[in-house]
Amino acid sequence: MDLNGLDALLLLGSAVLLAAILAVRLSVVAGLPTLLVYLGLGLVLGDSVLGIEFSDAQLAQSLGFTALLLILAEGGVTTKWSQVRPTIGLGLLLATVGVVISVAVVAVAAHYLLDLPWQIAVLLAAVTSPTDAAAVFSVLRRVPLRPSVLGTLEVESGLNDAPIVVIVTAVSIGTATEHSVPVFALIVAGELLLGGVVGFLVGRAGALILRGVALPSSGLYPLAVLAFAVLGYGGAAVLHGSGFAAVYIAALVLGNAELPHRVATRSFAEGVGWLAQIGLFVMLGLLASPGEVTMWQVLVAIVGGAILTFVARPLSVLVCAAVTRTPWREQAFLSWAGLRGAVPIVLATIPLAEGVPGSGELFNIVFVFVVVYTFVQAPSLPWIARTLSVTTDDARDVDVEAAPLERIAADLLQISVPGTSRLVGVEVGELRLPVGASVALVVRGDESFTPHRTMRIRGDDDLLVVAPRRLRDETEARLRALARHGRLAGWNDGTPPRRP
């Protein structure tokens, strides 16, 4: 590519990126996942409208996997461990046992009802089984779901890509038939376990290193966290483990570690995640060819999607939830909230790149399936959440940012107080922080001042708290308790009140 070509590419790329960013508002108002807007942009840019040709399935697969890696890293960094810990059992069951049930049910139905060859039937079932966190939470971002429901969806969507990638790859290259079903299941479980272990070790090592090293610029911390997450992926892949499980677990560990500039790191991860989603969906829109889609493929997509949505998904949730005794209302919502986004389309590029007979038709079917059922399910999710009473009215937590103060072995915590927090109205003297920690400054609007003990905290205040490093965790825990329980924290949460 010459310089003129690069100039044209940068012009087009920046215009598409800005259009995609502005389209986020449109998708929020319409109640639809942004993936539909981005796929639409790709279709408009493609050979069907503006004439940009893109048909390299292997390149699409490589770029798609890279984007999924970054999206999973963002999901891990922004997921709160305290939220997913109580539901990790159900989430893990849905990501493994639930996936197996969905694949089995849809594959059998696709073969006997739709007369698809076994290889294509299994591939269709496998690529459409995993849920997509980006699709789900772009719709539910404004809905205050119960932590148990939100945590389950986050764990499931973060981990269910890993076993599916192994299954789709093995079926595409023909190695799945070399082993019996139990042996193949053990191989998949082993890769998932190895990836999880590698991700945990890399995440722990990264947290220890970043906590012990004072980097010269705050902007280096987000880059380091992302690099460690990608390192987890690469390390697991080299050892023949699941790279997708490793990157999610490593990012989850790093995102919940007490690192400097943690809020900035999460914001950076969200930005990278959005960029990956935009690039991924636009690319997949370019790869699609709507003019080649036949009525038979549309029928297969609709019937196959109905089997997955109304039979396989509820059955998998019912079986997995029976082990954890999940309330029926949450089961019903989890059954309907299994949105499919970019993941199925990316996975469909694996058989396409391997040249599997019928893979072109499979890609078209999956593309139609994702678009149709996103339109059907997505707009109704907020309403169904409220109807099933799986929402919560709990006050919002506070955002805590930290920066190291090396000369006095302390941390400077920046506490952002949302208007819905129960910290609002609490006097500074009622905070009862650990001895040695203190509120050094309050930023209110365009003003900053040193607070007095009787000053009441207001919504949208920023508190700058200096805490000795040995008391940082205790100080942050105290502030979060106040955000949830107000000035009575220490009484109504069952623990003794802290004395000044």
C-alpha positions, 0 to 999 in steps of 0.5 A: 500500500502506497502513501495515498492508499494509506491516506484514503484508508485512514480517512475512511477508517476514522469516518467509520469509527466516528459513525460507529461511536455516534451510533451507540446513542441510536442503539441505546434509544432503540433498545438494540445491541450495537452489533446490529448497527455495526453489522449494518455499517459493514454491509453498507461498505461491502460489495452489495452497496459501496463495493468494498470487497472482503472475502479472506476467511482466514484473515477474518478468522485471525482478526476475529480471534484477536478482537474476541481476545480483547473483548474477553480481556475487557470483560474480565477487567470490568467484572467485579469478583464480589459480584460473580463469586456467589454465582460462579458455580451456575455460570461455569455449569452453563459454560460447560454442561449447558453448552454440551446440552445445547449442542446435542439438542440443536445438532440432532434437530438440525440433522433429522428435522432440517436434513443437514449433514452431521458435520454441518449440523454439529457445527451449526449447533456449536457455533450458535450455542455460546452467549455473547457478553457484548450483545447482552450488556449493550442492552442491559447496561441501563437495567439494574439486574440482581447481582446473582443474575448479572454475575451468572451471565458474566461468568457464562459469557466469559468462559463458554467461548473456550470449549466451543472453540475447541469443539468447532476446530476439531469438527472442522478439521475432522479430528473430533471423530478420532476419539470417543465422546468421553475422551473428547470431553476430557480433552476439552475439559483439560484444555479449559482447566489448563487455560484457567490455571495459566490465566490465574498464575499470570494474573497473580504474577502481574498483580504482584509486579504492578503493585510493587513497581511504581511506574513513571506514568499512570497511562502505563498501568492500563497497557501493562494490565492488557499486556499481562492478559494477552500474555495469559492467552499466549502462554496457554496457547503454547501449552495447548490450553484454552487461550480464551479461558486464560485471557478472561481469568487473567483479566479477572484477577488483574481487574480485581487486584488492588492496583494503582489507577484501577478506575483508569485501567477499567476505562481504558479496557472499556475503550479497547473493548469498544474498538474491538467490537466496532472493528469486529462487527464491521469486518463481519458485515463486510465478509457477509454477502446478503445477495447470496442468502437463499430462502432455504438458508433463512428458513434453516436459520429461523427454525434452528434458532427457534429450537435453540431459543425455546428448547435447547437453552431453557433445557440447559438452564433447567438442568444446570440450575437444578444443581444450584437451586436457582429460583424459577424467575432467574431461570426464566430470565437466563433462558431468554437472555442468551443473546448471540452476537459476534461470537457465532459469526466469528466461529463460523469463519473457522470451517469457512477458513478450513474449506469445510463443504457447505461452510459458505451456506453455514456462514450465511445461516449463522449470520441470518440467525444472529440478526433475526433473533437479536431483533426478537430477543433484545428489545424485550430483555429490559421489560422481561427483567422487570416483569420477572422481578430480577431487578434490584433497587440497591444504591450504586457503589462508589468508584475508587481510584488509587495512586501511589505516594511512594515517599510516605508508603501510602495511597491516594484514593479518589472516591467518586460518589454517585447521586444514588449512593448512601454516602450522600448526606453522611458527615465526614466525621461519621465516616469512621475511617481506620486510624491513620486514614483521612479525607484530605480534600473534597472536590465539588464542581469547580471547587476544592476544599479541605473538609471539616468533620460536620460537612455533609457529602453530596452527590457527584462529590470526589473525595481524596482520601490518604490511607497508609498502604497497610490500611488501604484495603480496610479503608476501601472496604469501609467506604464501600460499606458506607456506600451500601448502608449509609451512616449506619454501616457497621450496625445494619450489616452485622459488624461492629461499628468502627470507632474514630 
